[in-house]
């Protein structure tokens, strides 16, 4: 553990420092330092966001994704606007302060339909986070005008050649344009990386973290790559991706100490305590799935995802208490904790 001590005295700010931390054979000191920074900068309360996966139709053909356009084995579904709003209302009744609307890039949900859904959910008293992929600036503006608060759009990788190889017919430059538009339109912006992609290097992961700092992001989610059997990457391995993902998340906490960092569901797919481990390495957000199981079991970006169905936010109190954490009763906007202690 002592070998990391010099690197942990100050937040890393160069690619070389980040690579050294990500390459650590024993990351215990890194995890402990990230957890201490998390406690100081965002507190012990964990923000819960109710996730609604409302459509698994997607126009894109990303090679790592189970709902890619070319996957003929995927059982497609699309919730109606009323079903989405009803699920959001249930989430609010269960105690969730934020609803996350996530889907594939489904062109059926045009800007007018989404604006109506957003407005109806906002009237329930919930904050609204969107994760709908790449849209035009005008569409993003329409969502924002309707009341959307946050937008999540993972860059996946800052290695442009790798991105465009794994996301055929998509443009890395357009991905960046989307993130810049979202910032300019006043959203709280979330991005993130997919860790363990074939051909990805530790150096490119370090560049991902520098990219998040340069935007800067308000939230960043790190997900381990888990091969899906019905994709071109089915034969790849997920070996080691959990630990590297936790390292990425921990270094991000050091670099961006007051942002929101979710403990992603994919980590729990690789380890039964995956999300709790993430919370002990710098994370402060969980996004429980509140989608009905009849739908969410078919939202299979990767295999092995749990389908717990809707559950009250209070159900998290006991497991969080076991690691010294509490359920927040706030909306958890970026900087809320620091505002509260000034």
HELIX and SHEET records of a PDB file:
HELIX    1   1 UNK A    2  UNK A    4  5                                   3    
HELIX    2   2 UNK A    5  UNK A    8  1                                   4    
HELIX    3   3 UNK A   15  UNK A   22  1                                   8    
HELIX    4   4 UNK A   28  UNK A   42  1                                  15    
HELIX    5   5 UNK A   81  UNK A   93  1                                  13    
HELIX    6   6 UNK A  111  UNK A  122  1                                  12    
HELIX    7   7 UNK A  137  UNK A  146  1                                  10    
HELIX    8   8 UNK A  160  UNK A  166  1                                   7    
HELIX    9   9 UNK A  172  UNK A  184  1                                  13    
HELIX   10  10 UNK A  202  UNK A  215  1                                  14    
HELIX   11  11 UNK A  241  UNK A  255  1                                  15    
HELIX   12  12 UNK A  265  UNK A  270  1                                   6    
HELIX   13  13 UNK A  274  UNK A  279  1                                   6    
HELIX   14  14 UNK A  293  UNK A  296  1                                   4    
HELIX   15  15 UNK A  313  UNK A  315  5                                   3    
HELIX   16  16 UNK A  316  UNK A  321  1                                   6    
HELIX   17  17 UNK A  336  UNK A  341  1                                   6    
SHEET    1   A 7 UNK A 219  UNK A 224  0                                        
SHEET    2   A 7 UNK A 188  UNK A 195  1                                        
SHEET    3   A 7 UNK A 150  UNK A 152  1                                        
SHEET    4   A 7 UNK A 127  UNK A 131  1                                        
SHEET    5   A 7 UNK A  98  UNK A 103  1                                        
SHEET    6   A 7 UNK A  45  UNK A  55  1                                        
SHEET    7   A 7 UNK A 285  UNK A 286  1                                        
SHEET    1   B 7 UNK A 219  UNK A 224  0                                        
SHEET    2   B 7 UNK A 188  UNK A 195  1                                        
SHEET    3   B 7 UNK A 150  UNK A 152  1                                        
SHEET    4   B 7 UNK A 127  UNK A 131  1                                        
SHEET    5   B 7 UNK A  98  UNK A 103  1                                        
SHEET    6   B 7 UNK A  45  UNK A  55  1                                        
SHEET    7   B 7 UNK A 326  UNK A 327  1                                        
END                                                                             
